[in-house]
Every structure is written in structure tokens, then in C-alpha cells.
Amino acid sequence: MDDVGGKARGLGPGVGGTPTGAGLGRRRRRWVRWVGGGAALVVLGALGVGWAAYRKLDGNITSDRTAADELARYEKERPTALVRGAQNILVIGSDSRSGNGNGEYGRDSGTERSDTTILLHLAADRRSATAVSLPRDLMVDVPSCRRADGSRTEPVFTMFNYAFQNGGSACTIRTVERMTDIRIDHHVVVDFNGFKEMVDAVDGVEVCLSEPIHDKQAKLRLPAGKVKLDGEQALGYVRARKSLGDGSDTERMDRQQRFLAALATKVRGNDVLLNPVKLYPVLDAATSSLTTDPGLASLRGLYDLVRGLRTIPMEKVQFLTVPRKSYAYDANRDELVEPAARSLFARLRADAPLAVARELPDGMREGDTEELSGSLSGTPDPMPTFRGSTAAEEDCG
């Protein structure tokens, strides 16, 4: 009856009731509008989430304006950068007990020391990177610096760690620049909790232990062999001193360098940089723990710095400790070994290559430019060779 009625009204055969009817056309148009609108909402939502994430990460970073103002005050006495495009970044590991998660490592005395300080040199062509550890017990000339309360210290010849404890990052930078004649372009300060969160964000880091570790103070109990460390374990591993190895700061710096190499390998080899799901928690942890100079205190600033690092071969990421020996007047302190230290600083300042080796051949001293160094570096050109390692070297056989 409906069909007959439809014909009688002149609507044609089965209008609205067949696949070719006009009603379907109207539904199709509505469906297209709904899908199009839904897709637009999804895109806008994604952009909104992306923008919110960007704003959060960008706002995580603390800008060290105080240090920037202090360094500007002494601009005329600072070294001049020699090679355009080369970058020198001072990385400072703070043992401050203030801030979220740091109080469990001791009482907050209102001061902080640099548990770890590394001078990171990035070659202008971004084909190599050299990280130089600076011992906290190294005897150096520390200039007059501004304390947090506004008073000023007197120039003094003392342990390197004194600079950060009394004058913060600006004093540490000025001390390093006087010692090395290298212009520090940027600086980064990382605290305990930030370090832990960064390790956890990459789902732990694997290291190789030659013997079991049982350190009550660091709350660290680990078996020998390959071990995957979480953030808490990693912090204990890089900070422990007297209970591991020979108990020296040299041993600890070597351990820190090996761990950083393992961390770099994990980030590079686990698709972290290319996977947004993996990358976001790493960036969140990293940015939340950083205090940097204003030039780096944004995601764009950090991106501009690290974008060229993705292509550096791991064998060209070198780690070493500045050449030093026991201080003549106190065996518990260090002093630079010359002319090796001077040679190292000159090469970094000029953005010139250098070689590293775990063991130097008999009769060869750090900083020597004998033909032997050519074979160690893989190049026929002689270059100074220093004790150290690369990120490509494996701790376990």
C-alpha cells in the first residue's frame, strides 16, 4: 500500500525506501558533515593537547637569571669564543637537599655543592662530543663571587667545589673559564630527584658490574654482571664513593662517565627520540629537573642545542677526566698535571680533535702527540691522547 500510495502521489518508485532514493542522499550529506566535524574536533583536540604539552614542558625549565646577571657584570674578563658553532656547556650535578624529593638524602642546610661537574664540548660540525669531568677536590683559583645573600666572597685558592657552594653556577662558570680559558656558552644544573626521574623515564639503564655491590649508605645491593638500574639505584651507583672500587673520587668519576655513556646509548637505541609516547615522559622528567641559563630555558633553546647530536656516532662521544694528580700539600686534594691539562684545554678551545684510550702505551703520557696517538684515534694525523673512553665501548664482554 505504501508503494502504491507513493506512485499515486507522483513521488516515483519507492522514494526513500531504496538504495537510490533521495533520502539516502540526505543521510550521506549529514554523515559527511558529522565525520568532517568529528575529524576537525579530533585535529583541534590533538593540537590542543600538543600545545598544552608544549606549554607544560616549556614551563618546567627554571631560568637562572641570577647567574646571567652576575656573568654580565664580568663580561669584559671572560674568554672569547674562537670557533663559530662550537658549544661548551657546563653540566653541574647539585647535591641540594631542597626541592621535591631531595630531602630524603639529608638535611637541607641552605647550601648546595656540585657533586658532579662536567665540561661538555660539542664540535662545530657536530661530528663529535667530548665530556671532561672536573674533580670537586681539584685545587683552583676561585675569584670573588656573589653569595645568595648579596655579600661577596674573597678570592681564594681552594677546592673547586667551593665555587658552587658559595657562589652558585655563576661562580663555578667564572672559575672554570679562568682555569681553562674556554668560554662557557651554556650551563645546566640537575638535582638528585631530577636525575632519578630521568632514568625512570627511559625505563632504567643497564650497566655492567665486575663484582657485587652492597652499600648500606647508598641503600644499594646489586649482583655482579649486567644489571638494569632504576632511578634510585642509578643515583646510588653514581654517588657512592668509599664502598665501591678503591673508594677514590677518580673511581666515582669513571663510574659516572660509564653510566652517562649507557644512558646515551639507551636513549639513542630505544627509539626514544622518534616515539612521542616514550619521548614525552623523558622530556617531562628532564625539563622538570633543569635549571639553565636563559638561552636554554625553553624547549626551543634545548632543541636547537641537541638536534645536531642525534647523528654523532657513539664512538665519537668521548669521556675523560682532566689530567690531575694528588696535590703536593694534601694527598686528599688534586692538582692539574701540566702540560697535559693545558694541551687539553687548548684543543677544546680551538675545536681541535683529540683521542682517548683506556690505557696508554708504555712511555706515553697524557697529552702526548706521538705517532702512537694516530693509531689510537683511527687517523694518521698525530693528536694528543688522554685516558678516557667512548660511549661505544662495552663494559661487559
Salt bridges, closest charged atoms under 4 A:
ASP3 OD2 - LYS7 NZ 3.85
ASP64 OD2 - HIS187 NE2 3.04
ASP69 OD1 - ARG65 NH1 3.87
GLU70 OE2 - ARG152 NH2 2.80
GLU75 OE1 - ARG78 NH1 3.76
GLU75 OE2 - ARG183 NH1 2.88
GLU77 OE2 - ARG174 NH2 3.00
GLU77 OE2 - ARG178 NH2 3.53
ASP95 OD2 - ARG97 NH1 3.48
ASP95 OD2 - ARG113 NE 3.18
GLU104 OE2 - LYS196 NZ 3.83
ASP115 OD1 - ARG136 NH1 3.46
ASP115 OD2 - ARG239 NE 2.90
ASP137 OD2 - ARG241 NH2 3.84
GLU177 OE2 - ARG78 NH2 2.68
ASP181 OD2 - ARG349 NH1 3.39
ASP203 OD2 - LYS228 NZ 3.17
GLU232 OE1 - LYS196 NZ 3.04
ASP249 OD1 - ARG252 NH2 3.04
ASP284 OD1 - LYS56 NZ 2.74
ASP293 OD2 - HIS186 ND1 2.89
ASP304 OD1 - ARG300 NE 3.16
ASP334 OD2 - ARG324 NE 3.86
GLU338 OE1 - ARG342 NH1 3.51
ASP351 OD1 - HIS121 NE2 2.74
GLU366 OE1 - ARG387 NH1 3.69
ASP368 OD1 - ARG365 NH2 3.68
GLU393 OE1 - ARG358 NE 2.70
ASP395 OD2 - ARG258 NE 3.46
ASP395 OD1 - ARG358 NH2 3.52
